[in-house]
């Protein structure tokens, strides 16, 4: 997998389990001595190249002068994820129902990692998958986030419920305000598509429909902003 951007590559280099096959650096690139040292210590091949080759490797001008060929991100089945956290006192997940924009997806991952969400659940059939843009938009946070890929969001919700989770769907027409919610030790936060929100069956399967209090005239938040607010509130409570 091809990844790019200084922060992304720095975080990837910290991951002892991730294979990095080689790195491409722009000739005379500044402020990357730390990256070069870690790569050399790990005996990762470094190629010093021009902008033309970096564009050819990454397919974008947003590479910030560094591109790496790395092993793809590991993903879990929901059974594997639950097994991993079976002894955890507290566990939280973020379920994404048909998020299409890779920049939004990356920003969601970044917020979830910062505020302590354990994993992100989504279906690649209906959701943006883990692309280079998602990695870049997450500022490297994807390196630390457990990813659970499922074939059906509703089945995943039912499995979580069977394992003691309470499910909170976020909707502009929710019946309870976020600050009124008392989150459980096993919590799933559900967020829908940027335009249409959660699908009706997904919404029906939630234990609570939650809305974020607003004061302005615009009636909805960007999904990544909504995730950040909800994840922060969950962190405060747990």
C-alpha positions in Angstrom: 0.0 0.0 0.0 1.3 3.5 -0.9 1.0 6.1 1.9 2.3 9.7 2.0 2.7 12.7 4.2 5.2 13.4 7.0 2.8 12.8 10.0 1.5 9.6 8.4 4.9 8.1 7.8 6.2 9.2 11.2 3.3 7.3 12.9 3.8 4.2 10.6 7.4 4.1 11.6 6.5 3.8 15.2 4.4 0.7 14.6 6.7 -2.2 15.3 4.3 -4.7 13.7 3.9 -2.9 10.4 6.2 -3.8 7.5 7.6 -0.8 5.6 9.2 -1.9 2.3 10.8 1.3 1.2 10.6 5.1 1.5 10.8 7.7 -1.2 12.1 11.2 -0.1 12.3 14.4 -2.1 15.8 15.5 -2.7 17.0 18.0 0.0 13.7 17.7 1.9 13.9 19.6 5.2 12.9 18.6 8.7 12.9 14.9 8.2 16.1 13.9 10.0 14.0 11.9 12.5 12.3 9.9 9.8 15.6 9.2 8.1 17.3 8.0 11.3 14.4 5.7 12.3 14.3 4.3 8.8 18.0 3.7 8.8 17.9 2.0 12.2 15.2 -0.3 10.9 17.2 -0.9 7.7 14.4 0.4 5.5 15.5 1.3 2.0 15.4 5.1 1.4 15.3 6.5 -2.2 16.0 10.1 -2.7 14.0 11.2 -5.7 12.5 14.2 -7.6 8.9 15.5 -7.5 8.0 13.8 -10.7 8.7 10.3 -9.3 6.9 11.2 -6.0 3.8 12.1 -8.0 4.1 9.0 -10.0 4.3 6.9 -6.9 1.5 8.7 -4.9 -0.8 10.0 -7.6 -1.1 13.3 -5.8 0.8 16.6 -5.2 -0.1 16.4 -1.5 2.7 14.0 -0.6 4.7 16.6 1.4 7.9 15.2 -0.2 7.6 11.7 1.3 6.0 8.5 0.1 6.2 5.0 1.5 5.3 1.5 0.3 3.9 -0.3 3.4 2.0 -3.3 4.5 -1.8 -2.7 4.5 -3.7 -2.1 7.7 -4.9 -5.1 9.6 -8.7 -5.4 10.1 -10.7 -7.6 12.4 -13.9 -9.6 12.2 -16.4 -8.6 14.9 -15.8 -11.9 16.6 -12.0 -11.3 16.7 -12.5 -7.8 18.0 -14.7 -8.9 20.8 -12.3 -11.7 21.7 -9.4 -9.1 21.9 -11.4 -7.0 24.3 -13.2 -9.7 26.3 -11.4 -8.8 29.5 -11.7 -5.1 29.1 -13.6 -3.3 31.9 -14.7 -0.6 29.5 -15.0 -0.8 25.7 -16.3 1.6 23.1 -16.8 1.4 19.3 -17.9 3.8 16.6 -20.1 2.4 13.9 -20.2 4.2 10.6 -23.2 3.7 8.3 -22.3 4.6 4.7 -19.7 7.4 5.2 -18.6 8.2 1.6 -16.1 11.0 1.9 -12.5 9.7 2.7 -11.6 13.1 4.3 -14.5 12.7 6.7 -13.6 9.1 7.3 -10.0 10.0 8.2 -11.1 12.9 10.4 -13.5 10.5 12.2 -10.6 8.1 12.8 -8.5 10.9 14.2 -11.2 12.0 16.7 -11.9 8.4 17.8 -8.2 7.7 18.5 -7.7 11.0 20.4 -10.7 10.4 22.6 -10.1 6.7 23.3 -12.6 4.9 21.1 -11.4 1.3 20.9 -12.5 0.4 17.3 -14.4 1.5 14.2 -16.9 -0.7 12.6 -18.0 -0.3 9.0 -19.1 -2.2 5.9 -16.8 -1.7 2.8 -19.9 -2.4 0.6 -21.5 0.9 1.7 -18.7 2.9 3.2 -15.5 4.4 1.9 -12.7 1.9 2.5 -9.2 2.5 3.9 -7.5 4.5 1.1 -4.4 6.6 1.1 -6.6 9.7 1.5 -8.1 8.3 4.6 -4.7 7.6 6.1 -3.5 11.1 5.3 -6.7 12.7 6.7 -6.4 10.7 9.9 -2.9 12.3 10.4 -1.5 8.8 11.2 -4.2 8.0 13.8 -5.3 5.0 11.8 -2.0 3.3 12.8 -3.4 3.0 16.4 -7.1 2.3 15.6 -8.6 -1.2 15.5 -10.7 -1.5 12.3 -13.6 -4.0 12.1 -15.0 -4.7 8.7 -18.4 -6.3 8.5 -20.8 -7.4 5.7 -23.9 -6.0 7.4 -24.1 -3.1 9.9 -27.4 -4.3 11.5 -26.0 -7.8 12.1 -23.0 -6.2 13.8 -25.3 -4.1 16.0 -27.2 -7.2 17.0 -23.9 -9.0 17.8 -22.8 -6.1 20.0 -26.1 -6.1 21.9 -25.8 -9.9 22.5 -22.4 -9.1 24.1 -23.7 -6.4 26.4 -23.3 -3.2 24.4 -25.8 -0.3 24.5 -26.2 1.3 21.1 -26.5 5.1 20.7 -27.4 6.4 17.3 -26.8 10.1 16.5 -29.6 11.8 14.6 -30.7 15.4 14.2 -34.2 14.3 15.3 -33.0 12.3 18.3 -35.2 12.0 21.4 -32.5 12.7 24.0 -29.8 15.4 24.1 -26.2 14.2 24.4 -25.6 15.8 27.7 -28.5 13.9 29.2 -27.1 10.5 28.2 -25.4 8.2 30.8 -23.2 6.0 28.8 -22.7 2.3 29.7 -19.3 0.6 30.1 -19.9 -1.1 26.8 -20.9 1.6 24.3 -21.5 1.8 20.6 -21.9 5.2 18.9 -23.6 5.1 15.5 -23.3 7.8 12.8 -24.9 7.9 9.4 -24.2 9.1 5.9 -23.1 12.8 5.5 -26.4 13.7 3.7 -29.1 11.2 4.5 -28.0 10.0 8.0 -28.5 6.5 9.3 -30.6 4.0 7.3 -34.0 3.4 8.9 -33.3 -0.2 10.0 -30.0 0.9 11.6 -31.8 3.7 13.4 -34.5 1.3 14.6 -31.9 -1.0 16.0 -30.4 1.7 18.2 -31.3 1.7 21.9 -31.3 5.5 22.0 -31.4 8.2 19.4 -29.3 11.1 20.5 -29.1 14.7 19.3 -26.4 17.3 19.9 -27.7 20.5 21.2 -27.2 23.4 18.8 -27.7 27.2 18.9 -27.1 28.3 15.3 -29.4 28.2 12.3 -27.7 25.3 10.5 -29.5 22.1 11.5 -26.7 19.5 11.2 -23.0 19.1 11.9 -20.4 17.5 9.7 -20.2 13.9 10.7 -16.5 14.2 11.8 -17.5 17.1 14.1 -20.4 15.1 15.5 -18.1 12.1 16.2 -15.6 14.3 18.0 -18.2 15.9 20.3 -19.8 12.5 21.1 -16.5 10.8 21.7 -15.3 13.6 23.9 -18.5 13.3 26.0 -18.0 9.6 26.3 -14.4 10.0 27.4 -15.5 12.4 30.1 -18.0 9.9 31.5 -15.9 6.8 31.3 
